[in-house]
Structures are given as structure tokens and as C-alpha cells.
């Protein structure tokens, strides 16, 4: 008879940041094992495929940053306003380097990207704390992984300076310290236990 391991309910006073790490661990592992990401981390993704990927990310980060701006005065989520993380200008610079000034005319939504953008927009309006789950997922890992991402791009595409702005966070002087500060802000949001769990579920 198979044994089904029960998942323990997190304590009601457990910080949201700790819940996020626990609740999203499986998703992170699955994402890292996707064939696309495996090829990328091996520095074998063709430059054209990387440009296409970054073009689709441009829609996602635009939605995230529009939401961040719209929620900066929110009494609960406003504390998470993080313009120092914004990627729109970085992506624009990289895409112009990769495809030229008219790059926006050459990129389009995939169905998955469109659905993701719509989800970000919906949750920002209907359950603003849920936006933080997307912010946390899309930025924090990359802040810590800057050296790794830059090494991959140099190895795969021969980039030396241009083309790597997406993997640089010049306004974050100390990534580890920033991670702690970000989590302190996250944990300060006045959320009850069901709301915390809803944020984790959104991730």
C-alpha cells in the first residue's frame, strides 16, 4: 500500500518569506528542469532563441512594473514598491543590441505569455498581495544569480559588455543584504493567515 506523505500546515505566525520558500520549492525545481532552461544553463541556447525569450519577457516585466507603479500607494502592498528592480529599460537595451531599434515590431505574445500577463494584471487589481508572489519569483533569484547569468551569456554568445543589462542590477549594491531587506518588507505586510497562504498559492 503506497504511503502518502502529509504536508504539515505552516504555523499561523510563520513569516511570509519562509512560507514562500517552502511553498515554491517544487515549482522552482520543475522550472529549472524544463528543457529550455536546461539548454540555457548549458550555454547552448541559440542567440535567436534567447532574443525571442527576452522579447516575451518584455511583456511580463512591463506588466509587473506597471502593477508595481499602480500599487505603490496601496496601504498593504505599497511597502513592496521596488523600482530598483525594474527591468524594462534593461530589456530594451538588450533587445536593441540583439535585434536593432525596431525590435518591438519583431516580437509577439505567445499564448502562455499572454495568459501570464493577464494573470498579473488580474491579481494586481483583485488581490494586490498576490502581486508580490510574482514580483518575488521574477526578480529575487535573478538578483542573486547575476554572476552566473552573465557567465552563461559570455560563454554562449560572446557578450563582453552589451547584451547583458537584463542580468545586471546596478541599483542593488549588495544582493544578499538586499534579499534580507526585501523579505523584511514582505513580512511587514499586515496579512492574516489565509491571505498569506493565498500569496503562496499564487506563486
Beta strands, then each sheet from edge to edge (+ up, - down):
end
